[in-house]
């Protein structure tokens, strides 16, 4: 077993890869392709292969599909100049600190329209709750990069409905047509013959005893990220130690199996997704309203977007509050994103009535007649510090100059007229977005950058797509769109071999 990573650091987490004695295997199953992971990559990959006549199965660690998200994005290629497409690739490389591989980004760029149109058709057949939002959600990205392109943006929702419900329905239709899915069957080790991957060993637990099965064929690994493996987080994303995780069972299984057969993780400096889009309206999330820690202290220039707040809140484990007053309809419109009372009340647990498009256990927006009362509702621990912070902030508003953090004068908004409002944000590790090295066909690469035969990796298991400190939110639904596309693209690669 290879105990070294591609960048030379010794680790302990590879010891997870289980030793499997040949004589302990209970059965062998033969397939053209085994897809490991029933998620946003694995499901479309397996379904596309199955409908084209390949003998394929999915092995899934859990007892249901595992995926999440609402927005997915792709680029419509028709009537788009090649020069514009090249600018898209450059824009994504630039905002990811020049670390991605263009060929990996171009998998999403060049296949996403075909893949997402196919997903929309499958969704229609399965009665999935989805609509194409088109180009509108991406106007800011297009303007910032002077681009003239169209987007396809399937939206699975509103919450609590999401892509998991949609793909579960699509997968059920495929199972009715003969696609085999093995739930509660975690993959534990890749099977190799010299330098070629020829299958994967999986286990099931029955009556307290392990049962081993060798699934023989080409392998597509789509096992997700590593956020629930504390050793891997400490090694690759040490600043996330102590932050809550949004997912479960994402223990880097695929990364470990790949490194065990000679694949390599991309260099340290991994990208993370640390978000809270559920406590308050999406429209408020990036407005430059006053932000304070639970100590009541202001801590950053509020023009910085939510996806970067975690970097200011390492000791606070991602908790902070946004503060504004009763003139929010006026001030939000001035700031470019009008917010209505109805929108706010939809995220207020204290306001009775049916909530639409929210996860009710996560909403955390409050209203109060005094700053003292608001502090209590938001969980702000030092009321006097909080009141002094608001007082000082209001002085900067009056002077039209923020001497503390440098917010532009046109972005400063007073907090004087009750009732007062606040959103208690708690950003959590949503995804570790870096993974193993792959090429422009999603083939896993060894330490010499040569493809490992018959082994593919995709989604948040695969690297080389991101590279910045944090996942950029410039294209709404980029990660989900990339995942759906990646699974479809791998199926085409296999079919065209």
C-alpha positions in Angstrom: 0.0 0.0 0.0 1.3 3.5 -0.9 1.6 5.4 2.3 2.9 8.6 0.6 0.9 11.3 -1.0 1.8 12.8 -4.4 3.2 15.9 -2.7 5.4 13.9 -0.3 3.6 14.1 3.0 3.3 11.0 5.2 -0.2 10.5 6.6 -2.1 8.0 8.7 -5.5 8.2 7.1 -4.6 5.8 4.3 -4.6 3.0 6.9 -8.4 3.1 6.4 -8.1 1.1 3.2 -9.0 -2.4 4.3 -6.9 -5.4 3.6 -9.1 -8.1 1.9 -7.8 -11.6 1.6 -8.6 -13.4 -1.6 -10.1 -16.4 0.1 -12.5 -14.2 2.2 -14.4 -12.9 -0.9 -17.9 -14.5 -0.9 -18.9 -13.7 -4.5 -17.8 -12.1 -7.8 -20.1 -10.0 -10.0 -19.1 -9.1 -13.6 -20.0 -5.7 -15.2 -18.8 -3.4 -17.9 -18.7 -0.6 -15.4 -19.1 -0.2 -11.7 -20.1 3.3 -10.5 -19.2 3.9 -6.9 -21.5 6.4 -5.3 -25.2 7.2 -5.9 -25.0 11.0 -6.0 -25.0 13.9 -8.4 -22.2 12.4 -10.5 -22.8 8.7 -10.2 -26.5 8.6 -10.9 -26.4 10.4 -14.3 -23.2 8.4 -15.2 -24.8 5.0 -14.6 -28.2 5.9 -16.1 -26.6 7.1 -19.3 -24.4 4.0 -19.6 -27.4 1.7 -18.9 -29.6 3.3 -21.5 -26.9 2.9 -24.1 -26.7 -0.8 -23.4 -23.8 -1.2 -21.0 -23.9 -3.6 -18.2 -23.5 -1.2 -15.3 -24.3 -1.1 -11.6 -24.1 1.4 -8.7 -22.7 0.5 -5.3 -23.7 2.9 -2.6 -22.4 3.2 0.9 -25.7 4.4 2.4 -29.2 3.2 2.1 -30.4 6.1 -0.1 -28.8 8.3 -2.7 -26.6 11.0 -1.2 -26.7 14.4 -2.8 -27.8 18.0 -2.1 -28.3 21.4 -3.7 -30.9 23.3 -5.7 -29.2 25.3 -8.4 -27.2 23.8 -11.3 -25.5 25.8 -14.0 -24.2 25.1 -17.6 -23.3 27.0 -20.7 -25.4 27.0 -23.8 -23.0 26.6 -26.7 -25.2 27.5 -29.6 -24.6 31.0 -31.0 -21.7 31.4 -28.6 -18.4 32.5 -30.0 -15.3 30.4 -29.2 -13.6 33.5 -28.0 -16.3 34.0 -25.4 -16.0 30.4 -24.3 -12.2 30.9 -23.9 -12.9 33.9 -21.7 -15.2 31.8 -19.4 -12.3 29.3 -18.9 -9.9 32.2 -18.2 -12.4 33.8 -15.7 -12.7 30.6 -13.7 -9.0 30.0 -13.7 -8.4 33.6 -12.6 -10.8 33.6 -9.7 -9.4 30.2 -8.5 -5.9 31.7 -8.2 -4.6 30.2 -11.5 -4.5 26.7 -10.1 -7.1 24.8 -12.1 -6.4 22.9 -15.3 -8.2 24.4 -18.3 -9.0 21.0 -19.7 -10.8 20.0 -16.5 -12.9 23.3 -16.5 -13.7 22.7 -20.1 -15.4 19.4 -19.3 -18.1 21.4 -17.6 -18.0 24.3 -20.2 -18.3 22.0 -23.3 -20.6 19.3 -22.1 -22.9 21.0 -19.6 -25.6 22.1 -22.1 -26.0 18.5 -23.4 -25.8 17.0 -20.0 -28.3 19.4 -18.3 -30.8 19.2 -21.2 -30.6 15.4 -20.8 -31.2 15.8 -17.0 -34.2 18.1 -17.7 -35.6 15.4 -20.0 -35.1 12.7 -17.4 -36.7 15.0 -14.8 -39.8 15.5 -17.0 -40.2 11.7 -17.5 -39.9 11.2 -13.7 -42.2 14.1 -12.6 -39.4 16.0 -10.9 -39.9 19.5 -9.5 -37.5 21.5 -11.7 -37.4 24.5 -13.9 -34.7 26.2 -16.1 -33.9 29.7 -14.8 -31.8 30.5 -17.8 -29.2 33.3 -17.8 -30.8 35.6 -15.3 -29.0 34.3 -12.1 -25.6 34.9 -13.7 -25.9 38.5 -14.8 -23.3 39.7 -12.3 -20.8 37.2 -13.6 -21.4 38.1 -17.2 -21.1 41.8 -16.5 -17.9 41.4 -14.3 -16.2 39.5 -17.1 -17.7 41.3 -20.1 -19.2 38.1 -21.5 -22.0 37.5 -24.0 -23.2 33.9 -23.4 -26.4 32.1 -22.4 -26.8 29.8 -19.4 -28.9 26.8 -18.7 -29.8 26.7 -15.0 -32.0 23.8 -13.8 -33.4 24.7 -10.4 -34.6 21.8 -8.2 -36.8 23.3 -5.6 -37.9 25.3 -3.8 -36.6 24.0 -0.5 -37.0 21.7 1.2 -37.2 19.9 -2.2 -33.8 19.6 -3.7 -31.6 17.6 -6.2 -31.7 14.5 -3.9 -35.5 14.3 -4.3 -35.1 14.8 -8.1 -32.4 12.3 -8.7 -34.0 9.7 -6.4 -37.1 9.9 -8.7 -35.0 9.7 -11.8 -33.0 6.7 -10.4 -36.2 4.9 -9.5 -37.3 5.1 -13.1 -34.0 3.7 -14.2 -34.1 0.8 -11.7 -37.6 -0.1 -13.1 -35.8 -0.5 -16.4 -33.2 -2.8 -15.0 -30.4 -0.6 -13.6 -28.9 -2.4 -10.6 -28.2 -0.4 -7.4 -26.6 -2.0 -4.4 -27.3 0.0 -1.2 -25.5 -0.4 2.1 -22.6 -1.7 0.1 -19.5 0.5 0.7 -16.5 0.1 -1.6 -13.3 -0.5 0.4 -10.5 -1.3 -2.1 -9.7 -1.2 -5.8 -8.6 -4.4 -7.5 -5.7 -4.0 -9.8 -3.9 -6.2 -12.4 -0.5 -4.6 -12.8 -1.2 -1.0 -13.7 -4.8 -1.5 -14.6 -7.9 -1.2 -12.3 -10.1 -4.3 -13.0 -12.7 -3.9 -10.2 -13.6 -2.9 -6.7 -14.2 -4.9 -3.5 -17.3 -4.0 -1.5 -18.6 -5.2 1.8 -22.0 -5.6 3.4 -22.8 -6.4 7.0 -25.2 -9.2 7.5 -26.1 -10.6 11.0 -23.0 -8.8 12.3 -20.6 -10.5 9.8 -18.8 -9.0 6.8 -19.7 -10.2 3.4 -17.2 -9.4 0.6 -18.0 -9.0 -3.1 -15.7 -8.3 -5.9 -17.4 -6.2 -8.6 -15.3 -6.7 -11.7 -15.1 -4.1 -14.5 -14.1 -0.5 -15.2 -14.5 1.7 -12.1 -16.0 5.2 -11.9 -15.4 6.7 -8.4 -17.9 9.4 -7.3 -17.7 9.1 -3.5 -17.8 12.8 -2.7 -15.6 14.8 -0.4 -13.6 14.1 2.8 -15.2 16.6 5.3 -16.1 13.9 7.9 -12.6 12.5 8.1 -11.0 14.5 10.9 -7.5 13.5 9.9 -7.9 14.5 6.3 -9.5 17.9 7.3 -6.6 18.5 9.7 -4.1 17.7 6.9 -5.7 19.5 4.0 -8.0 22.2 5.6 -6.6 22.8 9.1 -8.4 26.1 9.5 -11.7 24.1 9.4 -10.9 22.1 12.6 -13.8 22.7 15.0 -16.2 24.0 12.3 -19.4 22.0 12.1 -19.9 19.8 9.0 -23.1 20.0 6.9 -22.8 16.5 5.5 -22.4 13.0 7.0 -20.5 9.9 5.8 -18.2 11.9 3.5 -15.0 10.3 4.8 -12.8 10.5 1.7 -13.2 6.8 0.8 -12.5 7.4 -2.9 -9.5 9.5 -2.3 -7.9 6.8 -0.1 -8.7 4.0 -2.5 -7.2 6.0 -5.4 -4.0 6.9 -3.4 -3.7 3.3 -2.5 -3.2 2.3 -6.2 -0.9 5.2 -7.0 -3.1 8.2 -7.6 -2.3 11.5 -6.0 -4.1 14.3 -4.3 -3.7 17.8 -5.8 -1.3 20.0 -3.9 -2.2 21.3 -0.5 -4.0 24.6 -0.5 -7.4 23.0 -0.9 -10.6 24.9 -1.7 -13.4 24.8 0.8 -17.1 25.7 0.7 -18.3 27.2 4.0 -21.8 28.6 3.7 -25.1 29.4 5.4 -27.9 30.1 3.0 -30.7 29.0 5.2 -30.9 31.4 8.2 -32.0 34.4 6.3 -33.1 35.4 2.8 -30.6 34.8 0.0 -31.1 38.5 -1.0 -29.7 39.7 2.4 -26.8 37.3 2.5 -24.3 39.6 0.6 -25.8 43.0 1.3 -23.2 45.2 3.2 -25.3 45.5 6.4 -23.4 45.8 9.7 -21.9 42.4 10.8 -20.9 41.6 14.3 -19.5 38.6 16.2 -21.5 37.1 19.1 -19.3 39.2 21.3 -21.0 42.2 19.8 -17.9 43.4 18.0 -17.7 44.4 14.4 -15.0 42.4 12.6 -14.8 43.0 8.8 -15.6 45.2 5.8 -19.2 44.3 5.1 -18.6 44.5 1.3 -16.9 41.1 1.6 -19.3 38.3 0.6 -20.6 35.6 2.8 -18.5 32.8 1.3 -15.4 34.4 2.8 -16.7 35.2 6.3 -15.3 31.9 7.7 -11.8 33.3 7.3 -12.6 36.1 9.9 -14.3 33.7 12.3 -11.9 30.8 13.0 -12.2 31.2 16.8 -16.0 31.8 16.6 -16.5 28.6 14.4 -18.4 30.6 11.8 -21.1 32.4 13.8 -21.9 36.1 13.2 -25.0 38.4 12.9 -26.2 40.8 10.2 -27.9 43.9 11.6 -30.3 46.5 10.0 -33.3 48.6 10.8 -36.9 49.0 9.7 -35.9 50.9 6.6 -34.5 47.8 5.0 -36.8 48.0 1.9 -35.4 51.4 1.1 -31.8 50.6 2.0 -31.7 47.2 0.3 -33.1 48.7 -3.0 -30.4 51.4 -2.8 -27.8 48.7 -2.3 -29.0 46.8 -5.4 -31.1 43.9 -4.0 -34.5 44.9 -2.7 -35.8 42.9 0.2 -39.5 42.8 1.2 -41.1 42.3 4.6 -42.6 39.1 3.3 -39.2 37.7 2.4 -37.9 38.5 5.9 -40.9 37.1 7.8 -40.6 33.8 5.8 -37.3 33.3 7.7 -38.5 34.4 11.1 -39.3 31.5 13.4 -41.4 33.8 15.6 -43.8 34.8 12.8 -46.6 32.3 12.4 -47.8 31.1 9.0 -46.7 28.7 6.3 -43.0 29.0 5.4 -42.2 28.7 1.7 -38.9 27.5 0.3 -37.0 27.2 3.6 -35.7 24.6 6.0 -37.6 25.6 9.1 -35.1 24.1 11.6 -32.4 26.4 10.2 -34.1 29.8 9.8 -32.8 32.4 12.2 -34.0 36.0 11.4 -35.4 38.1 14.2 -37.1 41.5 14.8 -37.1 43.5 18.0 -38.1 46.9 19.3 -34.8 47.6 21.0 -31.2 46.7 20.4 -31.1 45.0 23.8 -34.0 42.7 22.8 -32.4 42.0 19.4 -29.1 41.0 21.0 -30.9 38.5 23.3 -32.8 36.9 20.4 -29.6 36.7 18.3 -27.5 35.2 21.1 -25.2 38.2 21.2 -23.3 37.8 24.5 -22.2 41.3 25.4 -25.1 43.7 25.0 -23.2 46.9 26.0 -20.4 46.1 23.5 -23.1 45.5 20.8 -24.8 48.8 21.5 -21.5 50.7 21.4 -20.7 48.9 18.1 -24.0 50.1 16.6 -23.4 53.6 17.9 -19.9 53.8 16.4 -21.1 52.4 13.1 -23.9 55.1 12.9 -21.2 57.7 13.4 -19.3 56.5 10.3 -22.6 56.6 8.4 -23.2 60.2 9.4 -19.6 61.2 8.5 -19.9 59.2 5.2 -16.5 57.6 5.9 -15.8 54.3 7.6 -12.6 54.9 9.5 -12.6 51.4 10.9 -13.0 49.0 7.9 -13.3 51.2 4.9 -16.8 50.4 3.6 -17.7 52.7 0.7 -19.8 55.6 1.8 -22.6 54.7 -0.5 -22.8 51.2 1.1 -23.1 52.5 4.7 -26.7 52.3 6.1 -27.9 53.7 9.4 -29.3 51.5 12.2 -31.5 54.0 14.1 -35.2 53.4 13.4 -36.9 50.5 15.2 -37.9 47.8 14.9 -34.4 46.4 14.4 -33.6 43.3 12.5 -30.9 40.7 12.6 -29.9 37.4 11.0 -27.8 34.9 13.0 -25.6 33.2 10.4 -23.7 30.1 11.2 -21.5 29.1 8.3 -20.4 25.4 8.3 -18.1 23.3 6.1 -20.4 22.4 3.3 -17.8 20.8 1.0 -14.1 20.2 0.6 -13.8 21.0 -3.1 -10.3 19.6 -3.9 -9.4 16.1 -4.7 -7.3 13.7 -6.8 -5.5 14.7 -10.0 -7.4 13.9 -13.1 -7.1 14.8 -16.8 -9.5 16.3 -19.4 -11.3 12.9 -19.7 -11.7 12.5 -15.9 -9.2 9.7 -15.8 -7.2 9.4 -12.6 -3.5 10.3 -12.9 -0.6 8.7 -11.2 2.5 10.6 -9.8 3.9 10.7 -13.4 0.7 12.3 -14.6 -0.2 9.2 -16.6 -3.8 7.9 -16.6 -4.4 4.8 -14.5 -6.2 2.5 -16.9 -10.0 1.9 -16.4 -10.2 4.3 -13.4 -12.2 7.5 -13.5 -12.9 10.1 -10.7 -15.4 12.9 -10.7 -17.2 15.5 -8.7 -15.9 16.6 -5.3 -13.6 13.6 -5.3 -11.7 14.9 -8.3 -9.4 17.9 -8.2 -8.0 20.5 -10.6 -11.3 22.4 -11.1 -10.9 24.9 -8.2 -7.9 26.3 -6.4 -8.8 29.5 -4.4 -9.1 29.6 -0.7 -12.9 29.5 -0.9 -15.4 28.3 -3.4 -16.5 31.3 -5.5 -20.2 32.0 -5.8 -19.9 34.0 -9.0 -21.7 31.4 -11.1 -24.8 30.2 -9.2 -24.9 26.4 -9.1 -21.5 25.9 -10.6 -20.6 22.9 -8.4 -23.8 21.0 -8.9 -23.8 21.8 -12.7 -20.2 20.5 -12.8 -21.1 17.3 -11.0 -24.1 16.4 -13.2 -22.0 17.2 -16.3 -19.0 15.2 -15.1 -21.0 12.0 -14.7 -22.6 12.4 -18.1 -19.2 13.2 -19.7 -17.6 10.1 -18.2 -20.4 7.9 -19.6 -19.7 9.4 -23.1 -15.9 8.7 -22.7 -16.6 5.1 -21.9 -19.1 4.7 -24.7 -16.8 6.2 -27.2 -13.7 4.1 -26.3 
